[in-house]
Amino acid sequence: MSQSRIWLPALALVLTGVSIDAPAAQWRASAPDKEATKSANPAASSETLLELLNQLEALQAEVRELRNQTEVQENEIKQLQSRVQDLTEDLDRRVRALERGGAAAAGGSVAPSVASPAAPPVVAPTSSQEQQEYEAAFQLMKQGDYTGASRAFRTFISRYPKSPLAANAQYWIAESNYFVRNFNLALKEFLKVEELYPNSRKLSDALLKIGYTYYELGEWAKARQYLQKVIDRYPNTRNARSASSRLAIMKKEGH
């Protein structure tokens, strides 16, 4: 009995020694794995950094492309605003001239004799009617109803083919298609301005937009041809500057 009491503490001490040494052995066994992980991290970090740099470079390229597109759009907006201003001033002058002409005609008119009413004759629309229909079509354009505007301008040309505003109407038919990116039809309509109205004040605008439309269609040689034509025919003008700006953009893009 006394011998059992002597051996029990010794056995407990041995077992305790085993339990104390086991965690130390486990730590030593796991130490090489941790060192291996540390040695592998630099390579993994390099790959991650390279991937981030590639992504950054791609984003920078997208930003540059967006800047180019923004510059082009800003130029087109400025041109449109200027054309709208020019057109508004032209319309105001025409309306005032018509009003003065109408007043003069009214002053020299003779009162008609009283007679039995007859069937009203079919008369050609007056200049004021012509102006009103044009302005109504242009109002659709300003409201963003490009399909309606195109239809109204076509009707205007069919009713008043000899009108001084026919060239403008043809131009806005083309522009309405350009706005909705129907570039093939826009090109066809812009070319009509050059073909049918070679002496029109809108020819410069039409030639510029022909160049723009060829650019959108990826026909670089024809785009350069028409942009240069604007520069040669209308030097030192707003449209010539716009054409030069687009040619510079094409050069940067490698076109």
Rosetta blueprint (number, residue, H / E / L):
1 M L
2 S H
3 Q H
4 S H
5 R H
6 I H
7 W H
8 L H
9 P H
10 A H
11 L H
12 A H
13 L H
14 V H
15 L H
16 T H
17 G H
18 V H
19 S H
20 I H
21 D H
22 A H
23 P H
24 A H
25 A H
26 Q H
27 W H
28 R H
29 A H
30 S H
31 A H
32 P H
33 D H
34 K H
35 E H
36 A H
37 T H
38 K H
39 S H
40 A H
41 N H
42 P H
43 A H
44 A H
45 S H
46 S H
47 E H
48 T H
49 L H
50 L H
51 E H
52 L H
53 L H
54 N H
55 Q H
56 L H
57 E H
58 A H
59 L H
60 Q H
61 A H
62 E H
63 V H
64 R H
65 E H
66 L H
67 R H
68 N H
69 Q H
70 T H
71 E H
72 V H
73 Q H
74 E H
75 N H
76 E H
77 I H
78 K H
79 Q H
80 L H
81 Q H
82 S H
83 R H
84 V H
85 Q H
86 D H
87 L H
88 T H
89 E H
90 D H
91 L H
92 D H
93 R H
94 R H
95 V H
96 R H
97 A H
98 L H
99 E H
100 R H
101 G H
102 G H
103 A H
104 A H
105 A H
106 A H
107 G H
108 G L
109 S L
110 V L
111 A L
112 P L
113 S L
114 V L
115 A L
116 S L
117 P L
118 A L
119 A L
120 P L
121 P L
122 V L
123 V L
124 A L
125 P L
126 T L
127 S H
128 S H
129 Q H
130 E H
131 Q H
132 Q H
133 E H
134 Y H
135 E H
136 A H
137 A H
138 F H
139 Q H
140 L H
141 M H
142 K H
143 Q L
144 G L
145 D L
146 Y H
147 T H
148 G H
149 A H
150 S H
151 R H
152 A H
153 F H
154 R H
155 T H
156 F H
157 I H
158 S H
159 R H
160 Y L
161 P L
162 K L
163 S L
164 P L
165 L L
166 A H
167 A H
168 N H
169 A H
170 Q H
171 Y H
172 W H
173 I H
174 A H
175 E H
176 S H
177 N H
178 Y H
179 F H
180 V L
181 R L
182 N L
183 F H
184 N H
185 L H
186 A H
187 L H
188 K H
189 E H
190 F H
191 L H
192 K H
193 V H
194 E H
195 E H
196 L H
197 Y L
198 P L
199 N L
200 S L
201 R L
202 K L
203 L H
204 S H
205 D H
206 A H
207 L H
208 L H
209 K H
210 I H
211 G H
212 Y H
213 T H
214 Y H
215 Y H
216 E H
217 L L
218 G L
219 E L
220 W H
221 A H
222 K H
223 A H
224 R H
225 Q H
226 Y H
227 L H
228 Q H
229 K H
230 V H
231 I H
232 D H
233 R H
234 Y L
235 P L
236 N L
237 T L
238 R H
239 N H
240 A H
241 R H
242 S H
243 A H
244 S H
245 S H
246 R H
247 L H
248 A H
249 I H
250 M H
251 K H
252 K H
253 E L
254 G L
255 H L
